[in-house]
Amino acid sequence: MDRGRSTRVLELLRGFDLYWKASLFLVLHSVMLLVFLILRVGRPGIMHSFAVSVHRNQARRSRFSNRDRKALSEELTRIMQAESLYLNEELTLADLADYLGLTSAQMSELINSEFDKNFNAFVNEYRIQAMKERLLEFLKEGILNVGLACGFRSASAFQSLFKTRTGMTPGQFRKKHQNRERTKNRRPRSLREPGRRRV
């Protein structure tokens, strides 16, 4: 019987040990959250100064001067528009960097700092714009063909991205703008030929 009691006592101690660890974790977590809130509410400037110091450190580690970055971003914009690089569905960060004689890391930094986007968002912005124009220019062309011609790899890729950016599907976009064109091309009643009146 003593052995059964000692086994039960050991089991209780093990359970208590787990309970103790969980309680300690919750207490420490609560204390850290409380300290954060006190710093945030009591001294709101402390979080801002932390963010500023992080930004300064990033600026110090930058691979470009401000003037270089501006010139490179203008050149990148010019190349993207003139060469229509975004139409290549296999365009990579390294390919784009080669056009400007940069490394992939430098190109990534340039796009992030000057355009406030990552590489994919940067290229897809051009693709979406090209798709909008092509949807309205080539009305007989299927939507899938338009998306593929604009550099997208699949229908699902351009459908979801197009809807996210414009708030409507490519089909809805085309239909809406076709209706606008029809409405714009109608002559107002006051300019219609005088003559018979409908009764």
C-alpha positions in Angstrom: 0.0 0.0 0.0 2.9 2.4 0.6 4.1 1.8 -2.9 0.6 2.8 -4.3 0.6 6.0 -2.2 4.1 7.0 -3.3 3.2 6.4 -7.0 0.1 8.6 -6.5 2.2 11.3 -4.8 4.7 11.2 -7.7 1.9 11.5 -10.2 0.5 14.5 -8.3 3.9 16.1 -8.2 4.4 15.6 -12.0 1.0 17.2 -12.6 1.9 20.1 -10.2 5.2 20.6 -12.1 3.3 21.0 -15.4 0.8 23.3 -13.8 3.7 25.3 -12.3 5.4 25.7 -15.6 2.3 26.8 -17.4 1.5 29.3 -14.7 5.0 30.7 -14.8 4.8 31.1 -18.5 1.4 32.9 -18.3 2.8 35.2 -15.6 5.9 36.1 -17.5 4.0 36.6 -20.7 1.5 38.9 -18.9 4.4 40.9 -17.4 6.0 41.4 -20.8 2.7 42.6 -22.3 2.2 45.0 -19.4 5.7 46.5 -19.8 5.1 46.9 -23.5 1.7 48.7 -22.9 3.3 50.9 -20.2 6.0 52.0 -22.6 3.5 52.4 -25.5 0.9 54.4 -23.5 3.1 56.1 -20.9 5.8 57.1 -23.3 4.5 56.9 -26.9 7.6 58.5 -28.3 9.8 55.5 -27.3 8.3 53.3 -30.0 8.7 56.1 -32.6 12.3 56.6 -31.7 12.9 52.9 -32.0 11.4 52.9 -35.5 13.5 55.9 -36.5 16.7 54.3 -35.3 15.9 51.1 -37.3 15.3 53.3 -40.4 18.6 55.1 -39.8 20.5 51.8 -39.6 18.9 50.7 -42.8 19.8 53.9 -44.5 23.5 53.6 -43.3 23.6 50.1 -44.8 22.1 51.2 -48.1 24.0 50.3 -51.3 23.1 53.6 -53.0 23.3 57.3 -52.4 19.9 59.2 -52.7 21.0 60.7 -56.1 22.0 57.3 -57.4 18.8 55.7 -56.2 16.6 58.4 -57.9 18.5 58.1 -61.2 18.3 54.3 -61.1 14.6 54.3 -60.3 13.9 56.7 -63.3 16.0 54.4 -65.6 14.2 51.3 -64.3 10.8 53.0 -65.0 12.0 54.0 -68.5 13.2 50.5 -69.3 10.1 48.8 -68.0 7.9 51.0 -70.2 10.2 51.1 -73.3 11.2 47.5 -73.3 8.0 46.0 -71.9 10.0 43.6 -69.8 6.9 42.7 -67.8 5.5 40.8 -70.8 8.0 38.1 -70.2 6.3 35.6 -67.9 9.7 34.3 -66.8 11.1 37.6 -65.8 13.2 37.3 -62.6 14.8 39.8 -60.2 18.2 38.8 -61.6 17.1 39.5 -65.2 15.8 42.9 -64.3 19.0 43.7 -62.3 21.1 42.7 -65.4 19.4 45.5 -67.4 20.7 48.1 -65.0 24.0 46.4 -64.2 23.0 45.7 -60.6 23.1 42.7 -58.4 19.8 41.1 -57.4 20.2 42.5 -53.8 20.7 46.0 -55.2 17.7 45.7 -57.5 15.6 44.4 -54.6 16.7 47.3 -52.4 16.0 49.8 -55.2 12.4 48.5 -55.8 11.7 48.3 -52.1 12.9 51.8 -51.3 11.8 53.8 -54.3 8.6 52.0 -55.2 7.6 50.7 -51.8 6.9 47.3 -53.3 8.6 43.9 -53.7 9.7 42.6 -57.1 6.5 40.7 -57.8 4.2 43.6 -56.9 6.3 45.9 -59.0 6.2 43.8 -62.1 2.5 42.8 -61.7 1.5 46.5 -61.5 2.8 46.9 -65.1 1.1 43.7 -66.1 -2.3 44.8 -64.7 -2.0 48.2 -66.5 -1.1 46.5 -69.8 -4.1 44.1 -69.3 -6.5 47.0 -68.7 -5.4 48.6 -71.9 -5.5 45.4 -73.9 -8.9 44.4 -72.6 -10.3 47.6 -74.1 -8.2 47.7 -77.2 -8.8 44.1 -78.4 -12.4 43.4 -77.6 -12.6 40.2 -79.6 -9.6 38.7 -77.8 -10.4 36.2 -75.0 -9.6 37.2 -71.5 -7.3 34.3 -71.0 -5.3 35.3 -74.1 -5.1 38.9 -72.8 -3.7 37.8 -69.5 -1.2 35.4 -71.0 -0.1 38.1 -73.5 0.5 40.5 -70.6 3.0 38.2 -68.9 0.8 36.2 -66.5 1.4 32.4 -66.3 -2.1 31.3 -65.6 -5.7 32.5 -65.5 -5.9 32.1 -61.7 -2.9 34.3 -61.3 -4.2 37.2 -63.2 -7.9 36.8 -62.2 -7.2 37.1 -58.5 -4.6 39.8 -58.8 -6.7 41.8 -61.2 -9.7 41.6 -58.9 -7.6 42.6 -55.9 -6.2 45.7 -57.7 -9.3 46.9 -59.5 -12.2 45.6 -57.4 -13.6 43.6 -60.4 -12.8 40.7 -62.6 -11.3 41.3 -66.1 -14.7 40.5 -67.7 -16.5 43.0 -65.5 -13.8 45.6 -66.2 -14.2 45.2 -69.9 -18.0 45.2 -69.8 -18.1 48.3 -67.5 -15.8 50.3 -69.8 -17.5 49.2 -73.0 -20.8 50.5 -71.5 -19.0 53.8 -70.7 -17.8 54.1 -74.3 -21.3 53.5 -75.7 -22.7 56.1 -73.3 -20.0 58.6 -74.2 -20.7 58.1 -77.9 -24.4 58.8 -77.7 -25.5 62.2 -78.7 -27.5 64.1 -76.1 -31.2 64.6 -76.8 -30.7 68.3 -77.3 -28.3 67.6 -80.2 -30.5 65.1 -82.0 -32.1 66.2 -85.2 -35.3 68.2 -84.8 -38.3 66.7 -86.4 -40.8 64.3 -85.4 -41.7 64.0 -81.8 -42.7 60.7 -80.3 -46.1 60.8 -78.6 
